[in-house]
Amino acid sequence: MTDPDVREAIMTATYEALCTHGYTDLTAQDIADRTDKSKSLLFYHYDSKEDLVADFIDYLLERHDDHVEAAANEPPVERLATFLDLFLYGPDDTDQTSFHTAMLELRAQAPYNDTYREQFQKSDRRLQATLETILEDGIESGAFVDHDFEAVATLLVTLVNGARIREITFEDDDYLETLKATAVDRVIDDILADGVELPTDPRTDGPFEPNEKLGAGADSRAETTNGLDEEHDRSSHDDESASSDDPADDHDERTQ
């Protein structure tokens, strides 16, 4: 896809549809409805719902990289605190809870879907690498004592993933607080240098900016849907979708 505005609009619509419907019940029409366009437009850019959702996971990784780059000049201990708050908590609102539930549904497809498995493997490797970099930088700066940063990163990533799954599965909100307290007491305190403390104030509202979600609010979404109009009008696919025999119907049968 060459137009970033069009992709942004589709990614925003995918996020909103996942929050509302979850992954299992998600259809291409659910996503199209949030761009005020027909599902045929989606299949102008994507061959199937699977391809669209795989690109959505890639999009999340790109946003992760943006967060990492934005915090690159922060002290390692600040970046570690941000990491925990960003991936363990996130904002306490319905959209974020629904989104994490949908992503758990999606992750459950990985054993049976090579595309999703590869995407989540890439995601987990990126998460691990980010934390390893934070810990290694902390050792070099003197904020952390010398330790096996690869092993500690693996432990913390496992704790974060496990806590998120338990919190979603059992709706056990208190478990997150217990888990973070345990991680700080048993793991993080042991690697902090003398006189260094982990910041306690959350550094972020979660993986999506407040009131922006994926970066496209109502105003920007209106702008990007205009871009969708223009691109769709330029394509011959628009003529096909206007006919009574919509070729996207065959796709929709596979994606519902």
Order of alpha helices (4+ residues) and beta strands (2+ residues): alpha-alpha-alpha-alpha-alpha-alpha-alpha-alpha-alpha-alpha-alpha-alpha
